[in-house]
Amino acid sequence: MLKADAYGIGAAPVGRALRAAGVRTFFVALAEEGAALREALGPGPAIHVLGGMMDGDAPLVTAHDLVPCLNSADQVRAFLAACPGRPAALQLDSGMNRLGLEAADLDALADVLPALAPVLVMSHLACADAPGHPLNAAQRAAFGAAAARFPGARLSLAATGGVLLGPDFHLDLVRPGIGLYGGLPFAGARPAVTLELPVIQVRDVAPGEAVGYGAGWTATRPSRIATLSAGYADGLLRALGGAGVTLWAGDTPVPMVGRVSMDLITADVTDLPAVPPALAILNARQGVDALAAAAGTIGYEVLTGLGPRYERVYHGGP
Ligand SMILES: *Cc1c(COP(=O)(O)O)cnc(C)c1O
């Protein structure tokens, strides 16, 4: 799953690494993302578009060999009119009520479905991160029943959470996203992202002096405060200010202090013997879910929020 620029990490390098690892089927949310991914991957791998076919997508679908995951009767008819003979996928609703065709839609399309002959039939689980939730089994059963209408298609139901629900949910192909990028619900995921923030300046602050907007933090001892180059415009959510977040100088924790500004944050480096050129906010000790918990959100939102101003360095891959 490479939607939203591979969850903010970079769809082109991540896609190339996954292709080198053997992945042959990719998913994005929008046709524009699919076109960009096709440029990065070249011909060969299947690129599926979860949004299906929206107005104006037909030229992109044709030019970049994309497979829309059609999700309404209108999309099916529009696709057959604009892209006859091209491969398509069908997205079924099995209980999430967000995107996808229901049984009544399939009945209404009975005249055109043979011409469509979808290469892939998929659905999405609403509660896969809660293994005991009864909706998982209900959606599995509903999907199995609806998919039986398409004996020639590959079937797909599982994202990261569904992969962890076990083989009954795996079917022909799975669509993991967050688990590849180091996040829950894959508790065993290895961290995929390290984020280091350059120190722009270090200053001495006397007891009683305050730091940052709103004078949100006040020194209680002679302090050294480092100002780092990243802020909420870079996805360091403003809610992290005052949430007790830690930055890291190698293995040494350094408290973040004061509010998060648009381009800057501040950290109390008083106890460091020497201030390194950068402090980490994501590393092996503090992953996206830890940062997300401090801000009251989920790892997906932290990752996809990391802005375009960071220099991205990729390790491994082709
Ligand atoms: C985002 C998404 C996925 C991947 O979900 P993760 O939880 O990140 O693994 C899979 N399928 C669909 C339809 C999605 O929207």
The ligand as an SDF file (V2000), in Angstrom:
LIG
                    3D

 15 15  0  0  0  0  0  0  0  0999 V2000
   -5.1510    2.1440    3.7480 C   0  0  0  0  0  0  0  0  0  0  0  0
   -5.7240    0.8840    3.2490 C   0  0  0  0  0  0  0  0  0  0  0  0
   -5.0110   -0.3330    3.3970 C   0  0  0  0  0  0  0  0  0  0  0  0
   -3.7520   -0.4370    4.2120 C   0  0  0  0  0  0  0  0  0  0  0  0
   -4.0970   -0.3050    5.5760 O   0  0  0  0  0  0  0  0  0  0  0  0
   -3.0450   -0.4920    6.7520 P   0  0  0  0  0  0  0  0  0  0  0  0
   -3.8760   -0.5010    7.9700 O   0  0  0  0  0  0  0  0  0  0  0  0
   -2.1320    0.6700    6.6750 O   0  0  0  0  0  0  0  0  0  0  0  0
   -2.3120   -1.7730    6.5060 O   0  0  0  0  0  0  0  0  0  0  0  0
   -5.5250   -1.4440    2.7750 C   0  0  0  0  0  0  0  0  0  0  0  0
   -6.6900   -1.4110    2.0880 N   0  0  0  0  0  0  0  0  0  0  0  0
   -7.4030   -0.2700    1.9570 C   0  0  0  0  0  0  0  0  0  0  0  0
   -8.6700   -0.3000    1.2130 C   0  0  0  0  0  0  0  0  0  0  0  0
   -6.9570    0.8990    2.5460 C   0  0  0  0  0  0  0  0  0  0  0  0
   -7.6850    2.0300    2.4330 O   0  0  0  0  0  0  0  0  0  0  0  0
  1  2  1  0
  2  3  1  0
  2 14  2  0
  3  4  1  0
  3 10  2  0
  4  5  1  0
  5  6  1  0
  6  7  2  0
  6  8  1  0
  6  9  1  0
 10 11  1  0
 11 12  2  0
 12 13  1  0
 12 14  1  0
 14 15  1  0
M  END
$$$$
